[in-house]
Amino acid sequence: MASTVAKCIEDRRAQLRKQVQSWDVLRSKHQDLLDGILDALGSQFVPSEFHEDSSDTSLFGSQNSDEDENDLGRKSNHRIHSPLVDGHSATNGGNSLPFPNKKRLRERSRWKTLRDFVDDRAIEEAMESIDSERAALDELLGQTDEYPETLKNTIESIRNSIPTLGPEHANPASIIECCVAAQDSMKASMAVRLEDLARHYDQMANALRESETSSGTGAFSEEDIKEMNRDTEELPAIVGELEEGMTVIDSNHNQLQTILTSLRKGSDDLNTILDDLDEFGDIMTEVLQTQESVEAKFQEDINGLHQHLVLLEQLHDRYVLYQTAYNKLVLEMARRGQYRDAVDHIVRGMTKQLEEMTIEESQVRSHFNSEYGGHLPEDICLYVGNMPTRWHVVPLGDDLPELLPEIPDDLVAEAKEKLGLAENHRAETPGDA
């Protein structure tokens, strides 16, 4: 039973280790995905004009807080204003839109990357929390690391302490039976010899009495004397057999005494083993309770670690969307730049055309006034001498001209490429979309 308990604990611990290994594989997968997107963010440059303006006019907000992330969309739609530009200044170029210096745009060593706007501290804290809880899980499992081996060693120790009889005492019951049987046999043999000896002494005593009571000599016949001599000669053999019997009896007694001592010692050892088994039973109960407690805490901790994996997945998805939004932002700013340039071209062309028409009209009116104005009364058509109305194109109402950063063509191409790769990845893995 104890071996079964040890094997059961070992199997249960193996199952827990298997869950940990599965989690480690998932953690490595999510960590690689997160590291991949962070590396991708670190390789994608952000023009300085996207973030060097004040917070009220920045096209690109910091990613260091959720509030900043929520403001990113609003800030990207904010217009950067400049003084009114009328038609004449647009035509003459005396007060053109203040676009960034192209040389400064090329100084990419000074540019930030998308990674610079990531909240690295939050990621580090999340990783530290995961590592801490993972280490705590190993420490928890370590509480029962030695249990299976300890149980096995204890079982082996108790098994080795069980008393064993030597070959001569392999079957004490049969040995005792043999000794008792030998004792009985020897007792019967010695009884016969003692009876013979007693009979001999009786005969000798009778003969002695007869000799004392009879008168004269020659009371014993020759046959009687021969018989008494023969009995006397047999006495040493009988005594020898009796002594040999006593030796056998003493040997059997010693053997029985040795067996008795061994059995008593074995009984004492067995009592000690029973005490050890009782204590071992308490130990096994404690081990099982500890194992169950560890398993309950393990499930709680492993569930918490799986929640951290959800956090890693959310961080990955968050930064993928962040990169996608930035690439969309680059394309949007490029599109707005094209729109701005098209409108500016129309405004400049219209302004130039209006100015040319005004100049031409002024010349025609001047010629008319110089040729015919002097011949007309002064109170007729007083406004004939007015010059033509001068026009200029300005934004509607309180709107101001839009100022946009100049985005290099390679950044636009890079954004298109990354968006295309992202679309292809989503198309290949619809289940993950």
C-alpha positions in Angstrom: 0.0 0.0 0.0 2.8 2.4 0.9 4.5 1.7 -2.4 1.2 2.4 -4.2 0.9 5.7 -2.3 4.5 6.7 -3.3 3.7 5.8 -6.9 0.4 7.7 -6.8 2.2 10.8 -5.5 4.9 10.5 -8.2 2.3 10.2 -10.9 0.3 13.2 -9.6 3.5 15.3 -9.4 4.3 14.2 -13.0 0.9 15.5 -14.1 1.5 18.8 -12.4 4.9 19.1 -14.1 3.3 18.3 -17.4 0.9 21.2 -16.9 3.8 23.5 -16.1 5.7 22.4 -19.2 2.6 23.0 -21.3 2.3 26.5 -19.8 6.0 27.1 -20.5 5.5 26.2 -24.2 2.5 28.6 -24.4 4.4 31.3 -22.6 7.4 31.0 -25.0 5.0 31.2 -27.9 3.3 34.4 -26.7 6.6 35.9 -25.6 8.1 35.3 -29.0 5.0 36.9 -30.7 5.3 39.9 -28.3 9.0 40.2 -28.8 8.4 40.0 -32.6 6.0 42.9 -32.7 8.2 45.0 -30.4 11.2 44.4 -32.6 9.1 45.4 -35.6 8.0 48.5 -33.8 11.7 49.2 -33.0 12.6 49.0 -36.7 9.9 51.5 -37.9 10.9 55.1 -37.8 8.6 58.0 -36.9 9.3 61.4 -38.5 10.1 64.0 -35.8 7.3 66.2 -37.1 4.9 63.6 -35.8 5.7 64.2 -32.2 8.0 67.3 -31.7 5.1 69.8 -31.7 3.2 70.8 -28.5 0.8 68.3 -27.0 -2.1 70.5 -28.4 -1.0 70.1 -32.0 0.9 66.8 -32.1 0.0 64.4 -34.8 1.4 61.5 -32.9 0.7 61.0 -29.2 2.8 59.1 -26.7 1.9 55.4 -26.0 2.9 55.6 -22.4 -0.6 55.6 -21.0 -4.1 54.5 -21.9 -5.2 58.2 -21.9 -2.5 59.1 -24.5 -3.6 56.1 -26.6 -7.2 57.2 -26.6 -6.1 60.7 -27.5 -4.0 59.5 -30.5 -6.9 59.4 -32.9 -8.1 62.9 -31.8 -4.7 64.4 -32.0 -4.1 62.9 -35.5 -7.1 64.8 -36.7 -6.1 68.1 -35.2 -5.1 70.8 -37.7 -2.0 72.9 -37.3 -2.8 76.5 -38.1 -0.8 79.3 -39.6 -1.6 82.9 -40.4 -4.1 83.8 -43.2 -2.5 83.6 -46.7 -4.2 85.7 -49.3 -4.1 85.3 -53.0 -1.3 87.7 -53.7 1.0 86.1 -51.1 0.2 82.6 -52.5 1.0 83.8 -56.0 4.1 85.6 -55.0 5.3 82.9 -52.6 6.2 85.6 -50.1 4.4 83.8 -47.2 4.2 80.2 -48.3 3.3 77.3 -46.0 6.2 76.5 -43.6 6.9 72.9 -44.5 9.7 71.0 -42.6 13.3 71.1 -43.9 14.0 68.1 -46.1 17.5 67.8 -44.8 16.1 67.5 -41.3 13.8 64.8 -42.4 16.7 62.8 -43.7 18.4 62.9 -40.3 16.8 59.6 -39.3 19.4 58.9 -36.7 17.6 61.5 -34.6 14.2 60.0 -35.3 12.3 58.0 -32.8 10.8 54.6 -33.6 7.4 53.2 -32.7 9.0 51.3 -29.9 9.9 54.6 -28.2 6.2 55.3 -27.6 5.6 51.9 -26.0 5.2 51.7 -22.2 8.3 49.5 -21.6 7.9 49.9 -17.8 4.4 48.3 -17.9 5.8 45.4 -20.0 8.7 44.9 -17.7 6.4 44.9 -14.6 4.2 42.4 -16.3 7.2 40.2 -17.2 8.5 40.5 -13.6 5.1 39.5 -12.2 5.0 36.4 -14.5 8.6 35.4 -13.6 7.9 35.8 -9.9 4.7 33.7 -10.0 6.4 31.1 -12.2 9.3 30.9 -9.7 6.7 30.6 -6.8 5.1 27.7 -8.7 8.5 25.9 -8.8 9.0 26.5 -5.1 5.5 25.2 -4.4 6.2 22.0 -6.4 9.5 21.7 -4.7 7.7 21.1 -1.4 6.9 17.6 -2.5 10.0 16.8 -4.5 11.5 14.4 -2.0 8.2 12.7 -1.0 8.3 9.8 -3.4 11.9 9.0 -2.7 11.5 9.4 1.0 8.5 7.1 1.1 10.4 4.5 -1.0 13.5 4.7 1.3 11.3 4.4 4.4 9.5 1.4 3.0 12.9 -0.2 2.1 14.2 0.6 5.6 11.2 -1.0 7.3 11.4 -4.0 4.9 15.1 -4.5 5.8 14.4 -4.3 9.5 12.0 -7.2 9.4 13.8 -10.0 11.4 14.9 -13.1 9.4 15.8 -16.5 10.8 19.1 -18.1 9.8 19.1 -21.3 7.7 19.3 -23.4 10.9 16.1 -21.6 12.2 14.4 -21.3 8.9 11.4 -23.3 10.2 11.5 -23.1 14.0 8.3 -25.1 14.4 9.7 -28.1 12.6 13.0 -27.8 14.5 11.1 -27.7 17.8 9.1 -30.7 16.8 12.3 -32.6 15.9 13.9 -31.6 19.1 10.9 -32.7 21.2 10.7 -36.0 19.2 14.4 -36.5 19.8 13.9 -35.8 23.5 11.0 -38.3 23.7 13.0 -40.9 21.9 16.1 -40.3 24.0 13.9 -40.3 27.2 12.5 -43.7 26.3 15.9 -45.1 25.5 17.4 -43.7 28.7 14.4 -45.1 30.7 15.1 -48.5 29.4 18.8 -48.2 30.3 18.0 -46.9 33.7 15.6 -49.8 34.2 18.3 -52.3 33.2 20.7 -50.6 35.6 18.2 -50.6 38.4 17.5 -54.3 37.7 21.2 -55.0 37.8 21.6 -53.3 41.2 18.6 -55.2 42.5 20.1 -58.5 41.4 23.4 -57.5 43.0 21.7 -56.5 46.2 19.7 -59.7 46.3 22.8 -61.8 45.7 24.6 -59.9 48.5 21.8 -60.6 50.9 21.6 -64.2 50.0 25.4 -64.6 50.5 25.1 -63.0 53.9 22.3 -65.3 55.0 23.6 -68.5 53.6 26.1 -70.5 55.7 29.4 -71.7 54.4 31.1 -70.9 51.1 30.2 -71.5 47.5 26.7 -69.9 47.8 26.9 -68.6 44.2 27.1 -71.0 41.3 29.5 -70.5 38.5 26.7 -69.5 36.2 25.6 -66.8 38.6 29.1 -65.4 38.8 29.4 -65.3 35.0 26.0 -63.5 34.8 27.0 -60.9 37.4 30.4 -60.4 35.7 28.6 -59.9 32.3 26.2 -57.4 33.9 29.1 -55.6 35.5 31.0 -55.4 32.2 27.9 -53.8 30.6 27.7 -51.0 33.2 30.3 -48.7 31.5 28.4 -49.0 28.2 25.1 -48.2 29.8 26.5 -45.3 31.7 28.1 -44.1 28.4 24.7 -44.3 26.7 23.1 -42.4 29.5 25.8 -39.7 29.3 25.4 -39.5 25.6 21.7 -39.1 26.1 22.3 -36.3 28.5 24.5 -34.6 25.9 21.8 -34.9 23.3 19.2 -33.5 25.7 21.5 -30.6 26.7 22.1 -29.9 22.9 18.4 -29.9 22.2 17.8 -27.7 25.2 20.4 -25.2 24.0 19.0 -25.3 20.5 15.5 -24.7 21.9 16.8 -21.9 24.1 18.5 -20.3 21.1 15.3 -20.5 19.1 13.4 -19.0 22.0 15.8 -16.1 22.4 15.7 -15.5 18.6 11.9 -15.6 18.6 11.7 -13.2 21.6 14.1 -10.8 19.8 12.1 -11.2 16.6 9.0 -10.4 18.6 10.6 -7.3 20.0 11.8 -6.3 16.5 8.3 -6.8 15.2 6.8 -4.6 17.9 9.3 -1.9 16.9 8.4 -2.4 13.3 4.7 -2.1 14.2 5.5 1.2 15.9 7.4 2.3 12.8 4.5 1.4 10.6 2.1 3.3 12.8 4.4 6.3 12.6 4.8 5.7 8.8 1.0 5.7 8.5 0.8 9.1 10.1 3.6 10.3 7.8 1.7 9.0 4.7 -1.4 10.8 5.9 0.5 14.0 6.3 2.2 13.5 2.9 -1.2 13.0 1.2 -2.7 16.0 2.9 0.3 18.2 1.9 0.1 16.9 -1.7 -3.6 17.7 -1.9 -2.9 21.2 -0.5 -0.1 21.7 -3.0 -2.3 20.6 -5.8 -5.1 23.0 -4.8 -2.7 25.9 -4.6 -1.1 24.8 -7.8 -4.4 24.9 -9.7 -5.0 28.4 -8.3 -1.5 29.6 -9.3 -1.5 27.9 -12.8 -4.8 29.6 -13.5 -3.3 32.9 -12.6 -0.4 32.2 -14.9 -2.8 31.4 -17.7 -4.4 34.8 -17.1 -1.0 36.3 -17.6 -0.8 34.6 -21.0 -4.1 36.3 -21.9 -2.3 39.6 -20.9 0.6 38.8 -23.2 -1.8 38.0 -26.0 -3.6 41.3 -25.4 -0.3 43.2 -25.4 0.6 41.6 -28.7 -2.7 42.4 -30.2 -2.6 45.9 -28.8 0.8 46.6 -30.4 -0.2 45.0 -33.7 -3.2 47.3 -33.8 -0.9 50.2 -32.8 1.5 49.4 -35.7 -1.5 49.0 -38.1 -2.9 52.3 -36.9 0.4 54.0 -37.4 0.8 52.6 -40.9 -2.8 53.8 -41.7 -1.8 57.2 -40.2 1.2 57.4 -42.5 -1.0 56.7 -45.6 -3.7 59.1 -44.3 -1.1 61.9 -43.9 0.3 61.1 -47.3 -3.3 61.2 -48.8 -4.0 64.5 -47.0 -0.8 65.9 -48.3 -1.9 65.0 -51.8 -5.3 66.6 -51.2 -3.6 69.7 -49.7 -1.2 70.0 -52.7 -4.2 69.7 -55.1 -6.2 72.4 -53.4 -3.1 74.6 -53.1 -2.5 74.2 -56.8 -6.1 75.2 -57.6 -6.0 78.1 -55.2 -2.7 79.3 -56.7 -3.9 79.0 -60.2 -7.2 80.8 -59.4 -5.3 83.5 -57.6 -2.9 84.0 -60.5 -5.8 84.1 -63.0 -7.8 86.6 -60.9 -4.7 88.8 -60.6 -4.0 88.7 -64.3 -7.7 89.6 -65.1 -7.5 92.4 -62.5 -4.4 93.9 -64.2 -5.9 93.6 -67.6 -9.2 95.1 -66.5 -7.3 98.0 -64.8 -5.5 98.7 -68.0 -8.7 98.7 -70.1 -10.4 101.1 -67.6 -7.4 103.4 -67.4 -7.4 103.6 -71.2 -11.1 104.4 -71.3 -10.9 107.0 -68.6 -7.9 108.7 -70.2 -9.6 108.8 -73.7 -13.2 109.6 -72.8 -13.3 110.5 -69.1 -12.3 114.1 -69.7 -15.2 114.7 -72.0 -17.9 113.6 -69.6 -19.5 115.8 -67.0 -18.3 115.2 -63.5 -21.7 114.5 -62.2 -22.4 111.7 -64.7 -21.5 108.2 -63.6 -19.4 109.1 -60.7 -18.0 105.5 -60.3 -16.7 105.3 -63.8 -13.2 106.0 -62.5 -13.2 103.1 -60.1 -10.6 100.4 -60.5 -11.8 96.7 -60.7 -12.3 94.8 -57.5 -9.3 92.9 -56.3 -9.9 89.3 -55.2 -8.0 86.9 -52.9 -8.9 83.3 -51.9 -9.0 82.6 -48.2 -10.2 79.7 -46.0 -13.9 79.8 -45.1 -14.9 81.5 -41.9 -12.4 80.8 -39.1 -10.7 77.9 -40.8 -7.0 78.2 -41.2 -4.7 76.6 -43.9 -3.7 73.0 -42.9 -0.1 72.3 -42.2 1.0 68.7 -42.7 4.4 66.9 -42.2 6.2 65.9 -45.3 6.4 62.1 -45.3 9.2 60.4 -47.3 8.1 58.1 -50.1 10.0 55.1 -48.6 8.0 55.4 -45.4 4.8 55.4 -47.4 6.0 52.4 -49.3 7.0 50.7 -46.1 3.5 51.3 -44.5 1.8 49.9 -47.6 4.0 46.8 -47.5 3.4 46.2 -43.8 -0.3 46.6 -44.2 -0.3 44.3 -47.2 1.6 41.6 -45.1 -0.9 42.1 -42.3 -3.8 41.6 -44.6 -2.2 38.5 -46.1 -1.6 37.1 -42.6 -5.2 37.6 -41.5 -6.4 36.0 -44.7 -4.2 32.9 -44.1 -5.3 32.6 -40.4 -9.0 33.5 -40.3 -9.4 31.8 -37.0 -7.0 34.2 -35.3 -8.5 37.3 -36.8 
